């Protein structure tokens, strides 16, 4: 197949690979896959085997503004690329530029939309309080844009069952779920000891989170639990990641100061994707402290779940629907400070007794490799391309 990908973000400049990176770098091994790059970031951080087309581009430091002022340049770029190449299918995963791309493609190729999270709320959440009138108004407007785009495509793929239900309620048919996955190298033994030694973590209980530290997290109960536990145990919270665009990191730092747990928190910046297993390996307990009442978190399918489980880690998560549906027997759920304290203390006292549960979790994680997800995606694209 000959495929064009119109991605969610800058294909080469984003700090870490997206869901579509994982899937289409594998599909490209035996298909001709092109990608439209939105060169928002000044330097390339990622490598690719795809054929890259640079979009027309007016420079701006504001991401929302970038997509608005470049909308017609992106439209023209897709028109040109589609005219020069006879694509079998175009895969779109973007809001405004996705709408423009769908208009540009028209009936010249089949189209699939990949909804990797709740785009309306994630788009609005970077700039507005979701509980405010402007936040609700922008979310509503972005939802109408999403709906208009989905009506133009032949099939919609979501990463979670909650998103599939959401799309169905928008009145859109032909919706499939292809979950997020985990890379094979997460199943290998990783030199966590090096990280533990480097940061002085060898003799303490380490509770960790790896990922963007943004508005869809609910960290207060976890931070308060570290405060409570630090009175009786040598416990350290490891945060690996930073902000994307909001002030949530600053707010979190201020909370850490107020709680008096600065010495119990090790906060590192984003690390290269290839090194993620080493840092997760240094954690005794891994967390997914998502904010259940925020649509961005509620509809998500965090790939860190399978990355944590592939590395044999105990996982504590908030009960977002996709984790409840796919892994409720593999994780501990926590919403309050008391929940976190109970789950962490249980590990401290009887952690060694969870070996069987951890092995079962690793076996289930093996079903969610990106190899498997890419194969499912390729099969779906073939069906879409050859359907009447």
C-alpha positions in Angstrom: 0.0 0.0 0.0 1.0 3.6 -0.5 0.1 5.6 2.6 0.2 9.2 3.7 0.2 10.1 7.4 -1.0 13.5 8.6 0.2 13.3 12.2 -0.8 15.0 15.5 2.4 16.9 15.9 5.9 17.6 14.5 7.0 14.1 13.3 10.7 14.8 13.9 10.8 17.6 16.4 8.5 16.3 19.2 10.5 15.1 22.3 9.2 11.6 22.1 7.6 9.2 19.6 3.8 9.2 19.2 1.5 6.3 18.8 1.6 6.8 15.0 5.5 6.6 15.1 5.4 3.2 16.7 2.8 1.9 14.3 3.9 3.4 10.9 7.6 2.9 11.3 6.8 -0.8 11.4 4.2 -0.6 8.6 6.8 1.2 6.5 9.0 -1.9 6.5 6.9 -3.4 3.7 4.7 -0.5 2.5 5.5 2.9 1.0 4.6 5.4 3.8 4.9 9.1 3.5 4.4 11.7 6.3 3.6 15.4 6.3 5.9 17.1 8.8 4.7 20.2 10.6 8.1 21.8 11.5 7.0 23.5 14.6 10.2 22.6 16.6 13.5 24.1 15.4 15.5 20.9 15.5 14.8 17.2 14.8 14.9 14.9 17.8 13.6 11.7 16.2 14.6 9.5 13.3 12.3 8.1 10.7 12.2 5.6 7.8 9.2 7.3 6.3 9.3 9.6 3.3 9.0 13.1 4.8 7.3 16.0 3.1 7.8 19.4 4.8 4.6 21.5 5.0 4.4 25.1 4.2 5.2 27.0 7.4 4.9 30.4 9.0 7.0 30.5 12.2 5.4 31.1 15.5 6.1 30.0 19.1 2.5 29.4 20.0 1.2 25.9 18.8 -2.4 26.8 18.5 -1.5 30.0 16.6 0.9 27.9 14.4 -2.0 25.6 13.2 -4.3 28.5 12.6 -1.9 30.7 10.6 -0.7 27.7 8.6 -4.0 26.1 7.9 -4.1 27.0 4.2 -0.5 26.2 3.8 -1.1 22.8 5.2 -4.1 22.4 2.8 -2.0 23.4 -0.1 0.8 21.0 1.0 -1.6 18.0 1.1 -3.1 19.0 -2.3 0.4 19.0 -3.8 1.5 15.8 -2.2 -1.7 13.9 -3.1 -1.6 15.2 -6.6 2.0 14.0 -7.0 1.4 10.6 -5.5 -1.4 8.1 -6.0 -2.0 7.2 -2.4 -4.2 4.2 -1.4 -5.1 5.7 2.0 -4.4 8.8 4.0 -4.3 8.5 7.8 -5.2 11.7 9.6 -4.6 12.5 13.3 -5.0 16.2 13.8 -7.8 18.7 14.4 -7.6 21.9 12.2 -4.9 20.6 9.9 -6.7 17.3 9.8 -9.9 19.0 8.6 -7.9 20.8 6.0 -6.2 17.6 4.9 -9.5 15.8 4.6 -10.8 18.6 2.4 -7.6 18.4 0.3 -7.8 14.7 -0.2 -11.5 14.6 -1.1 -12.2 11.4 -3.1 -8.7 10.9 -4.4 -7.9 8.3 -1.7 -9.5 6.4 1.2 -9.2 8.2 4.5 -8.8 6.9 8.1 -8.8 9.2 11.2 -6.8 8.1 14.2 -8.2 9.5 17.4 -5.3 9.1 19.8 -6.9 11.0 22.6 -9.9 13.4 23.3 -8.6 16.1 20.9 -11.2 18.8 21.9 -10.3 18.8 25.6 -6.6 18.3 25.1 -6.5 21.1 22.6 -8.4 23.5 24.9 -6.7 22.3 28.1 -3.3 23.7 27.1 -4.8 27.2 27.1 -7.9 27.4 29.2 -9.3 26.1 32.5 -11.7 23.4 31.4 -14.2 24.5 34.0 -14.3 28.0 32.7 -16.7 29.4 30.1 -13.9 30.0 27.6 -12.6 26.4 28.2 -16.1 24.9 27.6 -16.7 27.1 24.6 -13.4 26.2 22.9 -13.9 22.5 23.7 -17.3 22.6 22.1 -16.0 24.4 19.0 -13.1 21.9 18.6 -15.6 19.0 19.0 -17.7 20.4 16.1 -14.5 20.6 14.0 -13.6 17.0 14.9 -17.1 15.8 14.0 -17.0 17.6 10.7 -13.7 15.8 9.9 -14.9 12.4 11.0 -17.9 12.7 8.7 -15.5 13.0 5.7 -13.4 9.9 6.4 -14.1 6.3 5.6 -13.1 4.8 9.0 -12.1 6.0 12.5 -9.6 4.3 14.7 -9.5 5.0 18.5 -6.9 3.9 21.1 -9.5 3.2 23.8 -13.0 1.8 24.1 -14.2 5.0 25.9 -13.1 7.0 22.8 -14.9 4.5 20.6 -18.1 5.1 22.6 -17.5 8.9 22.4 -17.2 8.8 18.5 -20.3 6.6 18.3 -22.3 9.1 20.3 -21.2 11.8 17.9 -23.1 9.9 15.3 -20.1 8.5 13.5 -20.1 4.9 12.2 -17.3 2.6 11.2 -15.2 2.9 14.4 -12.5 0.4 15.5 -10.3 0.2 18.6 -6.6 -0.5 18.1 -4.9 0.0 21.6 -1.6 1.6 22.4 1.3 -0.8 22.8 4.8 -1.4 24.1 8.1 -1.9 22.4 9.8 -5.2 22.6 12.9 -3.9 24.3 10.8 -3.2 27.5 10.7 -7.0 28.0 14.5 -7.3 28.3 16.6 -7.0 31.5 17.6 -3.4 32.0 20.5 -2.0 34.0 18.4 -0.2 36.6 21.2 -0.5 39.2 23.1 2.2 37.3 20.3 4.7 37.7 19.7 3.6 41.4 23.4 4.1 42.1 23.7 7.4 40.2 20.9 9.0 42.2 21.3 7.3 45.5 18.2 5.1 45.4 19.6 1.7 46.3 18.3 1.6 49.9 14.9 3.3 49.6 11.4 2.5 48.4 11.0 4.3 45.0 7.6 5.3 43.7 7.7 6.7 40.2 5.9 8.4 37.3 7.3 8.8 33.8 5.7 11.1 31.2 4.5 14.6 30.6 3.6 16.5 33.8 0.5 18.3 32.6 -3.0 19.3 33.4 -4.5 15.8 33.0 -2.6 14.6 36.1 -4.0 14.5 39.6 -0.8 14.5 41.7 -2.0 16.0 45.0 -3.1 12.7 46.6 0.2 11.0 45.6 2.3 13.8 46.9 0.4 13.8 50.2 0.9 10.1 50.4 4.7 10.5 50.1 4.5 13.1 52.9 2.6 10.6 55.2 4.8 7.6 54.3 8.1 9.6 54.7 7.4 9.7 58.5 7.9 5.9 58.8 9.8 4.8 55.7 12.7 5.9 53.5 10.6 6.6 50.4 11.4 8.6 47.4 9.1 9.8 44.6 10.8 9.8 41.1 9.2 12.1 38.5 10.7 11.6 35.0 9.3 14.2 32.6 8.4 17.8 32.3 5.9 20.3 31.0 4.7 20.6 27.4 3.0 24.0 27.5 1.2 24.9 30.7 2.1 26.0 34.2 1.2 22.7 35.8 4.9 21.9 36.6 5.3 25.2 38.5 2.1 24.4 40.5 3.4 21.0 41.3 6.7 22.3 42.5 4.9 24.8 44.8 2.9 21.9 46.3 6.0 19.9 46.9 7.5 22.9 48.8 4.3 23.4 50.8 4.2 19.7 51.8 7.9 19.8 52.9 8.8 16.8 50.8 11.5 18.3 48.6 14.1 15.9 49.9 11.7 13.0 49.1 11.3 13.9 45.4 13.7 13.3 42.6 12.5 15.2 39.5 14.3 14.6 36.2 13.6 16.0 32.8 12.5 14.0 29.8 14.9 11.2 28.9 15.5 9.6 25.4 12.9 6.9 24.7 15.6 4.2 24.4 16.6 4.9 28.1 13.0 4.8 29.5 13.3 1.2 30.6 16.4 2.0 32.7 14.6 4.7 34.6 11.4 2.7 35.1 13.5 -0.2 36.1 14.8 1.9 39.0 11.2 2.3 40.4 9.8 -0.2 42.8 6.2 1.1 42.2 5.0 2.9 39.1 2.0 5.2 39.0 -0.5 6.5 36.5 -2.1 9.4 38.5 -4.5 10.6 35.9 -7.3 13.0 36.6 -10.4 10.9 36.1 -12.8 13.8 35.8 -10.9 15.4 32.9 -11.8 14.2 29.4 -8.2 14.1 28.3 -7.4 11.5 31.0 -10.8 9.8 31.1 -10.7 8.8 27.4 -7.0 7.9 27.4 -5.2 4.6 27.0 -1.7 5.3 28.5 1.0 3.3 26.8 3.0 3.6 30.1 0.6 1.0 31.5 2.0 -1.8 29.3 5.6 -0.4 29.6 5.4 -0.6 33.4 3.9 -4.1 33.3 6.4 -5.3 30.7 9.2 -4.4 33.1 7.5 -6.3 35.9 6.5 -3.4 38.0 3.8 -3.0 40.6 1.4 -0.4 39.2 -0.9 2.0 41.0 -3.4 3.9 38.8 -6.5 6.0 39.0 -9.5 4.1 37.6 -9.7 5.5 34.1 -12.0 3.4 32.0 -9.4 1.8 29.7 -7.3 0.5 32.6 -10.4 -0.8 34.4 -11.5 -2.6 31.2 -8.1 -4.1 30.2 -6.0 -4.4 33.4 -8.1 -4.2 36.6 -6.7 -7.5 37.8 -3.1 -6.4 37.2 -3.0 -3.0 39.0 -4.0 -1.4 42.3 -6.4 1.5 42.0 -6.1 4.7 44.0 -7.9 8.0 44.1 -7.2 9.3 47.6 -4.1 9.8 49.8 -5.3 6.9 51.9 -5.6 4.7 48.8 -2.0 5.4 47.8 -0.7 5.0 51.4 -2.4 1.6 51.7 -1.2 0.3 48.3 2.4 1.4 48.9 2.6 0.1 52.4 1.2 -3.3 51.1 4.1 -3.4 48.7 6.6 -2.5 51.4 5.3 -5.3 53.7 4.5 -8.1 51.2 5.9 -7.0 47.8 7.7 -10.3 47.3 4.5 -12.2 47.4 3.3 -10.6 44.2 5.7 -12.5 41.9 2.9 -14.5 40.3 0.8 -11.4 39.6 3.8 -9.7 38.0 4.5 -12.6 35.7 0.9 -12.7 34.6 1.0 -9.0 33.9 4.1 -9.4 31.8 2.5 -12.1 29.8 -0.6 -10.0 29.1 1.6 -7.0 28.2 3.2 -9.2 25.5 -0.2 -9.2 23.7 0.1 -5.4 23.4 3.4 -5.1 21.6 3.6 -2.4 18.9 4.4 -5.2 16.4 0.9 -6.6 17.1 -0.8 -3.2 17.0 1.0 -2.4 13.7 -0.2 -5.7 12.2 -3.8 -5.0 13.3 -3.6 -1.5 11.8 -2.2 -2.7 8.5 -4.9 -5.3 8.3 -7.6 -2.6 8.9 -6.1 -0.3 6.3 -6.1 -3.1 3.7 -9.8 -3.7 4.4 -10.5 0.1 4.1 -8.5 0.4 0.8 -10.2 -2.6 -0.8 -13.7 -2.0 0.4 -16.2 -0.7 -2.2 
